[in-house]
Amino acid sequence: MTMEGIIAGLLEQFENGKMTRRQLIQSLALAATAAASGSTAAAQTASQSKPVIPQAFEPAPWKTVWLDHISYAVTDYRKSTAFYRDLMGWEISNDNG
């Protein structure tokens, strides 16, 4: 999917009331960051210790450069933590689950 297609889809969701203005801006910022850093992040390698939570799948080909916090209410927080960590390629710095 092209960046233009991603943006069009996000705008459509916003216009149909499926997404708030804040969610739209956050999604656009994430898409722009991923596009800008995707090629350099794929080339980077980092040594990591074996994670406590098993990896669900290969990490995304981009690097999250800044995230203040995330919180969610789920039935299995360790499974959700592994999903987001692996999807976004995040390193967990504070787990108070």
C-alpha positions as CSV (number, residue, x, y, z in Angstrom):
1,M,0.0,0.0,0.0
2,T,1.3,3.4,-0.9
3,M,1.6,6.3,1.5
4,E,-1.1,8.1,-0.4
5,G,-3.4,5.1,0.1
6,I,-2.6,5.0,3.8
7,I,-3.4,8.7,4.2
8,A,-6.6,8.4,2.1
9,G,-7.7,5.5,4.3
10,L,-7.0,7.4,7.5
11,L,-8.9,10.5,6.3
12,E,-11.8,8.3,5.3
13,Q,-12.0,6.8,8.7
14,F,-11.9,10.2,10.3
15,E,-14.6,11.6,8.0
16,N,-16.8,8.6,8.7
17,G,-16.5,9.2,12.5
18,K,-14.5,6.0,13.1
19,M,-11.5,8.0,14.4
20,T,-11.1,11.1,16.5
21,R,-9.0,14.1,15.4
22,R,-6.4,13.1,17.9
23,Q,-6.2,9.5,16.6
24,L,-6.0,10.9,13.0
25,I,-3.0,13.1,13.8
26,Q,-1.3,10.4,15.8
27,S,-1.8,7.9,12.9
28,L,-0.5,10.4,10.4
29,A,2.5,11.2,12.5
30,L,3.3,7.4,12.9
31,A,2.9,6.8,9.1
32,A,5.2,9.8,8.3
33,T,7.8,8.6,10.8
34,A,7.7,5.1,9.5
35,A,8.1,6.2,6.0
36,A,11.0,8.6,6.8
37,S,12.9,6.1,8.9
38,G,11.9,2.8,7.3
39,S,14.9,2.5,5.0
40,T,17.5,3.4,7.7
41,A,15.8,1.4,10.4
42,A,15.9,-1.8,8.3
43,A,19.6,-1.4,7.9
44,Q,20.3,-1.0,11.6
45,T,21.1,-4.0,13.8
46,A,21.1,-4.0,17.5
47,S,22.1,-6.6,20.0
48,Q,19.3,-7.4,22.4
49,S,19.1,-9.7,25.3
50,K,16.6,-12.5,25.2
51,P,13.2,-11.0,26.0
52,V,11.2,-12.2,29.0
53,I,8.0,-12.3,26.9
54,P,8.4,-14.6,23.9
55,Q,8.4,-12.9,20.5
56,A,5.1,-13.3,18.6
57,F,6.5,-12.5,15.1
58,E,9.3,-10.5,13.3
59,P,9.5,-6.8,14.2
60,A,8.3,-4.1,11.8
61,P,10.9,-2.7,9.4
62,W,10.9,0.7,11.1
63,K,12.1,2.1,14.4
64,T,9.9,4.0,16.8
65,V,11.9,7.1,17.6
66,W,9.8,8.4,20.5
67,L,6.8,7.2,22.5
68,D,5.8,8.8,25.8
69,H,3.6,6.0,27.2
70,I,1.0,3.5,26.3
71,S,-1.7,1.9,28.5
72,Y,-4.4,-0.7,27.7
73,A,-6.9,-2.9,29.5
74,V,-6.8,-6.5,28.2
75,T,-7.4,-10.0,29.6
76,D,-3.8,-11.1,28.9
77,Y,-1.5,-8.2,29.2
78,R,1.7,-10.2,28.6
79,K,0.3,-11.4,25.2
80,S,-0.7,-7.8,24.3
81,T,2.7,-6.5,25.4
82,A,4.4,-9.0,23.2
83,F,2.2,-8.1,20.2
84,Y,2.9,-4.4,20.4
85,R,6.5,-4.9,21.2
86,D,7.0,-7.1,18.3
87,L,4.8,-5.2,15.9
88,M,6.5,-1.9,16.5
89,G,10.0,-3.2,17.3
90,W,9.8,-1.6,20.8
91,E,12.0,-2.1,23.8
92,I,10.1,-2.2,27.0
93,S,11.7,0.2,29.5
94,N,9.0,0.1,32.3
95,D,6.6,-2.8,32.8
96,N,4.4,-2.4,35.8
97,G,1.7,-4.8,34.6
